Amino acid sequence: NITDWDAEITGENSAWLTEKERTETSITFTAAANPETIEQVATVTFTSKEYPEIEENVTIKQNAKEEIYMDLTPEEEPYTIAIEGGDIKLVIGTNATAWDAEITGDNSAWLTEKERTETTITFTAAKSTSTSESVAKVIFSLTSDPNITQEIDIVQKAQNEPFLAIDPAEPQNIPM
């Protein structure tokens, strides 16, 4: 009979576990959510009220909070859009509930967000008319934890400078 026993929760960090209810035949505990990325452990010591030397220890463990992560596929930079323009699609892998992406940089107007789903984002660019490479920085962040970010550069190569090649070894007649 459980009323003939005493129960005590012990352990260095056992405040997460509390006794909720006790009946003649059972005892119920409540566990607070684990905010840490390490396992929590508590010990419940059951002791006989009539015979205090009789005791039984039960170890209760609570799993660690899953560490939040975010990764992008494809994983390897450079993320490049052709000179002719086009799209680049990235897959965002995360166990967070939501994420955001922001295009930043002084010269980033050439890149726009085309489409976003729960797990992907597509960026698009028109044909490059610039004679210098264009680079836009995209910052990905988790809305539940804005400190978790990932920054990437998306690059569009430059148009070649116009040029005229003349081979002096072969004389050319230019009509007038």
C-alpha positions, 0 to 999 in steps of 0.5 A: 500500500503506497500510503505506507511509503514515503517518496522523495525526489532528489538529484542535483537538478531535479526541480523539473520533476514534481509530485502531482498526485498520490493515491493508495496504490499509485503516485503521479509525477509531472515533468516540466519541459526540458529547456536544455540540450542535455538530459535531465535526471532525478531520483525518486527514493521510496522509503517504508514509513514502518521500516525506514531502512527499506528503500527503493531508488528509481531513476527518472530521465528526461530527454534533452531538448532537441538542438535547433538547426538550419541547413541549406541544400545545395550546401556548397557555395558559390550560389550562381545565376547565369549571365542570361538570368534565371532561378536558383532554388534552395531547400531549407532544412530545419526543425524550427517552426518557421524561418525567414530570408532577407536579401541585403547588400548595396547592389542587390536589387538585381536579385528578387524572391520569386517563390517561397514554400515551407521548405524551399525558396527560389530567387530569380534574376533577369539577364545581366547587363552589368560589366561587373559581377553582381553579388547579393547577400541573403541572410536566413534566420529562424523566427523562433531564434533570430540568433541562429542565422546563415548567410550566403552570397548569390552571384551573377557573373558579369557581361564581357566587355565589348571588344573588337579583335583584329588579326593583323596577320590577315589583311582585311579589305573594308568596303567604303 
